[in-house]
Amino acid sequence: MSYALSVLGSALGLICAQRAREAHGTAQRSWWLMLAAWAIGGTAIWSMHFMAMLGFSVTGAPIRYDIGLTAASALLAIVMVGIGLFIAGMGRPMLLKVLVGGVIAGLGVAAMHYTGMAAMRLNAEVHYDTTKVVLSIAIAVVAAAVALWLATNVKGTLAVIGSALVMGVAVNGMHFTGMYSMSAQLHEEQGTQSGATASNLLVPIVLAVILVVIGLVYAVLAAPTADDRAGAEYLQNRMAGRTDSPQSTAPAPDPHGLAARNEPARPTSGPDPQGLASRFQSRR
């Protein structure tokens, strides 16, 4: 389920990033980048993290979660991924900007993970293996840089789906590497820990994820694509050209000469083959 969430969030984030590249104006591009940050940071990374934590347990030590730190970890993921997206996605695309944004977003993702781990409350002494922690941070930075590169370059449905599958592997790889670095030694005395259980947090978090996904899907489907805008512009130009064309003000064709028949006869100064004018003048 955590992998499915990461793929879903990654796909929505890549679509929003693609719309940001097609946007006209800074405000519109910023709006799509913020939606991409919610999709990738909130759904693909943080929701995946929480869902994976539901599968984690320490034998003999019930786990509870500090609500404040849990919420802070979610906010951290969204904000840091957003900063990375704005660095890589605003202005001209450059590899250096992708790398800088990837480092910032990757460090933010790692900070999110270990803040979420710090939110755990259990009757045990928690230790981390330094080498594995460093490896998990390196995976987070590389994964974030790859995600930003994909967000600034990927186009097309098949490319988005394939990229989302790859991003899901990277996000899960970072998470489970970080979990592999952890070990817990139970306390001799087991007391009651304060905080919310995973089941207490599950319902509100799932509802929040569903609402965010519905909002993102609606925003993507409601907004016109580049093809839609090109088609509307083409039709507008055709209509404007038809209105401004000289042919639009010219009289309609009169194949049967009806207009000439209805007009009164007008004297002409053309040739007089029968000499009628001269005869009339001689009689006078």
Disulfide bonds with the S-S distance in Angstrom:
none
